[in-house]
Amino acid sequence: MPKRLFDYQNGDDMKLPVLIKSADVRVAKNGKKFIAFVFQDKSGHITGMLWDASADAIAQFKPGMVVQLNAKREVYHDSPQVKIYNVRLATQEEGADPKAFMERAPEAASTMEEEIGTFLFDILNPNWNRIVRRILNEHHDQFFNYPAAKSNHHATAGGLAFHTLSILRLAKHIGEQYPGINVSLLYSGAILHDMGKTIELSGAASTEYTIEGNLIGHIVLIDEEIVKACDALGINPQDEDVMMLRHTVLAHHGLLEYGSPVRPALLEAEVLHDLDELDASINMMTNALAHTQNGEFSERLFGMDNRRFYKPASLQHYTKK
């Protein structure tokens, strides 16, 4: 089996086809342009810089393209990267289909769709049920194919649905442990909380933020979708139950400085925020530790306050999700 990005160790020379996940053109201190790449295959993604990039290289290497990478695996500031010797477009024989290099959620879309469908039957409030079903149907294809983020957590094809399903599974156990929680509201908020990312992000192959994503953001975008659904279904968006749903979604980042226009003021909104943070954190740490040698620290995780996490020498239970 051909080697993939994370089959190489630090110091290894590597030659393999990879997908360009992102290619940002920047200017170095010497005034010359360089390309800050993020390369990926199904094993993960890694950064690399093409210094003194020519105009042809800048025009040629775009996100979503498959390239043949000749480089050396290194570590920079506690994070893996590659020192690029040479990079060129891959041939058909080397493999030029972007889909063959994309990281994907660990569960199939059809399986996730079936399980999420079972949670819909437990949303007993008729307004919430109708709103969630309508929005889920409208954004169905994107929801089950898009990542949950450009980077950090669940940044894989299907990651958005998998992140949502993970929260629903956690919410089910929380609801059983604490019967005072309105699970209908919690499930509704969980399904919708990141649905705005189907508008905020461009897709799975070479994820970028859309104009709406940059200027408005997924939290406000999904609130707009809820109001639109109410208008289409003849539901008053000012009814108390609808405002409860809107609040639960609007507050799911927890703090104003993290993008939520309001802080959680409902029990279910606070629980959703906590479950969202928990699932995202576990995903980031698990992925990093899957690429970490036993007895060593992981790379620094931007989404975890740039902390590093230790992988015990005697344990081998971390698998990538």
C-alpha positions as CSV (number, residue, x, y, z in Angstrom):
1,M,0.0,0.0,0.0
2,P,1.5,3.4,-0.9
3,K,2.6,5.6,1.9
4,R,0.4,8.5,3.1
5,L,1.3,11.7,4.8
6,F,1.4,10.4,8.4
7,D,3.1,7.2,7.5
8,Y,6.3,9.2,7.4
9,Q,8.3,10.1,10.5
10,N,10.3,13.2,11.3
11,G,13.4,13.4,9.2
12,D,12.0,11.2,6.4
13,D,12.1,12.2,2.8
14,M,8.7,11.8,1.2
15,K,7.4,11.6,-2.3
16,L,3.7,11.2,-2.8
17,P,0.5,12.7,-4.3
18,V,-1.5,14.9,-2.0
19,L,-4.4,17.3,-2.2
20,I,-4.0,21.0,-1.7
21,K,-6.4,21.8,1.1
22,S,-5.5,25.5,1.1
23,A,-2.9,27.7,-0.6
24,D,-2.5,31.2,0.9
25,V,-0.2,33.6,-0.8
26,R,1.8,35.7,1.7
27,V,4.7,38.1,1.7
28,A,7.9,37.3,3.6
29,K,10.1,39.8,5.4
30,N,12.4,40.0,2.4
31,G,9.4,41.2,0.3
32,K,9.2,38.0,-1.7
33,K,5.9,36.1,-2.1
34,F,5.5,32.5,-0.7
35,I,2.7,30.0,-0.6
36,A,1.5,28.7,2.8
37,F,0.1,25.3,1.9
38,V,-2.0,22.8,3.8
39,F,-1.7,19.4,2.1
40,Q,-4.0,16.5,3.0
41,D,-4.8,12.9,2.3
42,K,-6.9,10.4,4.1
43,S,-4.4,10.2,6.9
44,G,-4.6,13.9,7.9
45,H,-3.3,17.3,6.9
46,I,0.1,19.0,7.2
47,T,1.5,22.5,6.4
48,G,4.4,23.5,4.2
49,M,5.8,26.7,2.7
50,L,6.9,27.2,-0.9
51,W,9.4,30.0,-0.6
52,D,10.1,32.6,-3.3
53,A,7.0,31.4,-5.2
54,S,6.9,32.4,-8.8
55,A,3.9,34.0,-10.5
56,D,3.4,30.8,-12.4
57,A,3.4,28.7,-9.2
58,I,0.9,31.2,-7.6
59,A,-1.4,30.9,-10.6
60,Q,-1.0,27.1,-10.9
61,F,-1.4,25.8,-7.3
62,K,-4.9,26.2,-6.1
63,P,-7.0,24.5,-3.4
64,G,-8.7,21.4,-4.6
65,M,-5.8,20.3,-6.9
66,V,-3.8,17.2,-6.5
67,V,0.0,17.6,-6.6
68,Q,3.0,15.4,-6.5
69,L,5.0,16.4,-3.4
70,N,8.7,15.9,-2.9
71,A,9.6,17.0,0.6
72,K,11.0,16.2,4.0
73,R,9.0,15.7,7.2
74,E,10.0,18.1,9.9
75,V,8.7,19.7,13.1
76,Y,8.4,23.5,13.5
77,H,7.2,25.1,16.8
78,D,6.0,21.7,18.0
79,S,3.8,21.1,15.0
80,P,4.5,18.8,12.0
81,Q,5.3,20.4,8.6
82,V,7.1,19.6,5.4
83,K,10.1,21.2,3.9
84,I,9.2,21.3,0.2
85,Y,11.9,20.3,-2.3
86,N,9.6,20.3,-5.3
87,V,5.9,20.3,-6.0
88,R,4.1,19.9,-9.3
89,L,0.6,18.9,-10.6
90,A,0.0,15.2,-10.3
91,T,-0.6,13.1,-13.4
92,Q,-3.6,10.9,-14.0
93,E,-1.4,7.8,-13.3
94,E,-0.3,9.3,-10.0
95,G,-3.9,10.0,-9.0
96,A,-5.6,13.3,-9.8
97,D,-9.0,12.8,-8.3
98,P,-9.4,15.1,-5.2
99,K,-12.1,12.8,-3.7
100,A,-9.5,10.1,-3.3
101,F,-7.4,12.3,-0.9
102,M,-10.2,13.8,1.2
103,E,-10.5,12.9,4.9
104,R,-14.0,11.7,5.7
105,A,-16.1,11.2,8.8
106,P,-15.8,7.7,10.3
107,E,-19.4,6.9,9.5
108,A,-21.2,6.8,6.2
109,A,-23.7,9.5,5.4
110,S,-26.6,7.0,5.0
111,T,-25.9,5.6,8.4
112,M,-25.8,9.0,10.0
113,E,-28.9,10.1,8.2
114,E,-30.8,7.1,9.5
115,E,-29.8,7.6,13.1
116,I,-30.5,11.4,13.1
117,G,-33.9,10.5,11.7
118,T,-34.7,8.6,14.8
119,F,-34.0,11.6,17.0
120,L,-36.6,13.6,14.9
121,F,-39.3,11.4,16.3
122,D,-38.4,12.4,19.8
123,I,-38.9,16.1,19.1
124,L,-42.4,16.3,20.5
125,N,-43.1,20.0,20.2
126,P,-44.8,20.3,16.8
127,N,-43.3,23.7,15.9
128,W,-39.8,22.6,16.7
129,N,-40.3,19.3,14.8
130,R,-41.7,21.1,11.6
131,I,-39.0,23.7,11.7
132,V,-36.1,21.2,12.1
133,R,-37.5,18.9,9.4
134,R,-37.9,21.7,6.9
135,I,-34.4,23.1,7.4
136,L,-32.8,19.7,7.4
137,N,-34.5,18.8,4.2
138,E,-33.5,22.1,2.6
139,H,-29.8,21.7,3.5
140,H,-29.8,17.9,3.3
141,D,-27.0,17.3,0.8
142,Q,-24.6,19.9,2.2
143,F,-25.3,18.9,5.8
144,F,-24.2,15.3,5.2
145,N,-21.2,16.2,3.0
146,Y,-19.7,19.4,4.5
147,P,-17.1,19.6,7.2
148,A,-17.9,21.2,10.6
149,A,-15.0,23.7,10.2
150,K,-12.3,24.8,7.8
151,S,-9.7,23.5,10.3
152,N,-9.7,22.5,14.0
153,H,-12.5,20.1,14.8
154,H,-14.4,17.7,12.4
155,A,-12.7,19.4,9.4
156,T,-13.5,16.4,7.1
157,A,-16.1,15.6,4.5
158,G,-19.2,14.6,6.5
159,G,-17.8,16.1,9.6
160,L,-20.7,18.4,10.1
161,A,-23.3,15.6,10.3
162,F,-20.9,13.5,12.4
163,H,-20.4,16.3,14.9
164,T,-24.1,16.8,15.1
165,L,-24.8,13.1,15.6
166,S,-22.1,12.9,18.3
167,I,-23.8,15.7,20.2
168,L,-27.2,14.0,19.8
169,R,-25.8,10.8,21.3
170,L,-24.4,12.7,24.2
171,A,-27.6,14.6,24.6
172,K,-29.6,11.4,24.9
173,H,-27.5,10.2,27.8
174,I,-27.7,13.6,29.5
175,G,-31.5,13.6,29.1
176,E,-31.7,10.2,30.8
177,Q,-29.4,11.3,33.6
178,Y,-31.2,14.6,34.2
179,P,-35.0,14.2,33.5
180,G,-35.6,18.0,34.1
181,I,-34.0,18.7,30.7
182,N,-36.4,19.3,27.8
183,V,-34.8,16.8,25.3
184,S,-37.1,17.9,22.5
185,L,-35.5,21.4,22.7
186,L,-32.0,20.0,23.2
187,Y,-32.3,17.7,20.2
188,S,-33.8,20.5,18.1
189,G,-31.0,22.9,19.0
190,A,-28.3,20.2,18.5
191,I,-29.5,19.4,14.9
192,L,-29.7,23.1,14.0
193,H,-26.8,24.6,15.9
194,D,-24.2,24.3,13.1
195,M,-26.6,24.0,10.2
196,G,-25.6,27.6,9.2
197,K,-22.2,26.2,8.2
198,T,-23.8,24.9,5.0
199,I,-24.0,28.5,4.0
200,E,-20.9,29.8,5.9
201,L,-18.5,27.3,4.2
202,S,-17.9,26.5,0.6
203,G,-17.8,22.7,0.7
204,A,-15.6,19.8,1.6
205,A,-12.9,19.6,-1.1
206,S,-11.1,22.9,-0.5
207,T,-13.1,24.6,2.3
208,E,-13.2,28.3,2.4
209,Y,-15.5,30.9,4.0
210,T,-18.2,32.3,1.8
211,I,-19.0,36.0,1.7
212,E,-22.0,35.3,3.9
213,G,-19.8,33.3,6.2
214,N,-17.2,36.1,6.6
215,L,-19.7,38.9,6.9
216,I,-22.5,37.3,8.9
217,G,-21.4,33.9,10.3
218,H,-23.2,30.6,10.8
219,I,-24.9,31.5,14.1
220,V,-26.9,34.4,12.6
221,L,-27.3,32.6,9.3
222,I,-29.2,29.7,11.0
223,D,-31.4,32.1,13.0
224,E,-32.4,33.7,9.7
225,E,-33.2,30.2,8.4
226,I,-35.4,29.5,11.4
227,V,-37.3,32.7,10.8
228,K,-37.7,31.8,7.1
229,A,-39.0,28.4,8.0
230,C,-41.5,29.9,10.3
231,D,-42.8,32.2,7.6
232,A,-43.1,29.3,5.2
233,L,-44.9,27.1,7.8
234,G,-47.2,29.8,9.1
235,I,-45.6,29.8,12.6
236,N,-45.1,33.0,14.5
237,P,-41.3,33.4,15.1
238,Q,-42.1,35.4,18.2
239,D,-44.0,32.6,19.9
240,E,-42.3,31.6,23.2
241,D,-41.4,28.1,22.0
242,V,-39.8,29.4,18.8
243,M,-37.9,32.0,20.7
244,M,-36.6,29.3,23.0
245,L,-35.3,27.3,20.0
246,R,-33.7,30.4,18.5
247,H,-32.1,31.3,21.8
248,T,-30.7,27.8,22.2
249,V,-29.0,28.0,18.8
250,L,-27.9,31.6,19.1
251,A,-26.3,31.0,22.5
252,H,-24.4,27.8,21.6
253,H,-20.9,29.4,21.5
254,G,-21.4,30.4,25.1
255,L,-19.7,33.8,25.2
256,L,-20.1,37.0,23.3
257,E,-16.4,37.1,22.4
258,Y,-16.8,33.6,20.8
259,G,-19.5,34.8,18.4
260,S,-22.8,34.2,20.3
261,P,-24.9,37.4,20.4
262,V,-26.3,36.2,23.7
263,R,-25.1,34.0,26.6
264,P,-27.1,30.9,27.5
265,A,-30.2,31.8,29.5
266,L,-32.0,28.4,29.3
267,L,-30.9,25.1,30.8
268,E,-31.0,23.4,27.4
269,A,-28.9,26.2,25.8
270,E,-26.2,25.8,28.5
271,V,-26.2,22.0,28.0
272,L,-25.9,22.4,24.2
273,H,-23.0,24.8,24.6
274,D,-21.2,22.3,27.0
275,L,-21.8,19.3,24.7
276,D,-20.6,21.3,21.7
277,E,-17.4,22.2,23.4
278,L,-16.9,18.7,24.8
279,D,-17.3,17.0,21.4
280,A,-15.1,19.5,19.6
281,S,-12.4,19.3,22.2
282,I,-12.3,15.5,22.2
283,N,-12.2,15.4,18.4
284,M,-9.2,17.8,18.3
285,M,-7.3,16.0,21.0
286,T,-8.0,12.5,19.6
287,N,-6.9,13.5,16.1
288,A,-3.7,15.1,17.4
289,L,-2.9,12.1,19.6
290,A,-3.5,9.7,16.8
291,H,-0.5,11.3,15.0
292,T,1.7,11.4,18.2
293,Q,4.3,8.8,19.2
294,N,3.8,7.1,22.6
295,G,5.7,8.9,25.3
296,E,5.6,12.3,23.5
297,F,3.5,15.4,23.4
298,S,1.2,16.3,20.5
299,E,1.4,19.3,18.3
300,R,0.1,22.6,19.7
301,L,-3.7,22.8,19.2
302,F,-4.9,26.3,18.3
303,G,-8.5,25.4,19.2
304,M,-7.3,24.3,22.7
305,D,-5.4,27.5,23.7
306,N,-2.3,26.3,21.9
307,R,-1.8,23.5,24.4
308,R,0.0,20.3,23.8
309,F,-1.3,16.9,25.1
310,Y,0.8,14.0,26.3
311,K,0.3,10.5,24.9
312,P,1.3,8.0,27.6
313,A,4.1,5.6,26.6
314,S,2.2,2.6,28.0
315,L,-1.2,3.2,26.4
316,Q,-2.3,2.9,22.8
317,H,-6.0,3.6,22.9
318,Y,-6.1,6.8,20.9
319,T,-7.6,6.4,17.4
320,K,-8.5,9.1,15.0
321,K,-12.2,10.1,14.7
